[in-house]
């Protein structure tokens, strides 16, 4: 074996060691990915079929009875995962542990859910300025960045803003969440005819996203699709 060949192999092995890392969930070596293959395969997916409107389980994938009885302001929902272990731990690490490298991984999962041709703009769910100052970043905006790059669909993070500093939705009973966010958003742009993708990390009752959808439709949006990393199931 020549010295050049030996040197090339040493360089390759050194690069592999530098690029490899530990899986965030189990600690096993996971090459250049944040998760090893075994943990990624175990991530909880939504049960199928789901309601096309709210992404909750629904027979035959039809619009569920709840959405028929009280149609939400959004038109469709796509979710990459069911909210539960270990997705909940990854989301907590992302939002509260500042593991922003997860945004790229999550963004790739979201990009698999729908066609970029369905949207003219991506709007991340806004945080109130006080919450933004406290956290240091908007997790929905971080999820939107890799999507915008992959799809070449622009992000609009300026037209909509959160004008009320509400209690954290996660701290409230489900039945109180809609009233908590009523009137929480404002929009300063004419969105007439626009097809929008609203982005957030977790959808529980959907109250915040529904209120934002109501706001953008009042400003002319023609179609509103929700794209979320994880969907919480009732019960």
PyMOL commands that set and color helices and strands:
alter all, ss='L'
color gray80, all
select helices_A, chain A and resi 3-19+37-41+59-61+65-69+87-95+102-111+116-118+129-135+139-151+169-171+174-181+207-218
alter helices_A, ss='H'
color red, helices_A
select strands_A, chain A and resi 76-82+121-124+160-162+185-187+195-203+223-231
alter strands_A, ss='S'
color yellow, strands_A
deselect
rebuild
show_as cartoon
